[in-house]
Amino acid sequence: MQFKPITAIIVLLLVVASLLVAGCTTSTTSNTNQTPTSSTATHDAFLEKYLASYKSQQYNNTNLSVKAWDVTWTNSTSARIQDTFFNKSVNRTVTIDETFIVFLTSQDATNYLNTMNKTAYSLASTVYDAGTSGIHYKATGHAPQIYKNYEWNEGNPFNLSEYKQHVITQADNVIRMATAKLLTS
């Protein structure tokens, strides 16, 4: 659908007007009430430790050769990782787009997970089988009490150009959403 410029301006003005009526804006110029942007926000210390554990695991895995690792903080409790690595055991390059979100409690994470559309997904596991070498264990010193791993394989696995694996994982108060794609070697 393509809007004409005047229509787009009218829609934008209606949105701004509705925000003003709802009281969602403020006219104060005080810096004390301003929310920091993602570039200046304080990152959740636990999530930083969790992501550092994950990065360490990837870089120290002798079966992998990390080609790219880019972390972008969405806000103080959420970060996106785009990573690419060469998996020596299958002789393939893999690219993964991941989002990690940390919640105050495991129940908050469960509530968030329950609201997600998982229609195409199947519950692949409720057992954290990574042991002491897993990301969660390295970040916390213990296996998660709540663990759910959902997977959805999209496309034809024999045609790499159309195949993707989607994963949603809950490990206690951390949600990880990932899409992995195999690239040609």
Sequence and secondary structure as in RCSB ss.txt:
>XXXX:A:sequence
MQFKPITAIIVLLLVVASLLVAGCTTSTTSNTNQTPTSSTATHDAFLEKYLASYKSQQYNNTNLSVKAWDVTWTN
STSARIQDTFFNKSVNRTVTIDETFIVFLTSQDATNYLNTMNKTAYSLASTVYDAGTSGIHYKATGHAPQIYKNY
EWNEGNPFNLSEYKQHVITQADNVIRMATAKLLTS
>XXXX:A:secstr
    HHHHHHHHHHHHHHHHHHT       GGG    TTTS   HHHHHHHHHHHHHHHH TTEEEEEEEEEEEE
TTEEEEEEEEEETTTTEEEEEEEEEEE SSHHHHHHHHHHS  TT EEEESS   GGGSHHHHHHSS  SSEEEE
EEEES TT GGG EEEEEEEETTEEEEEEEEEE  
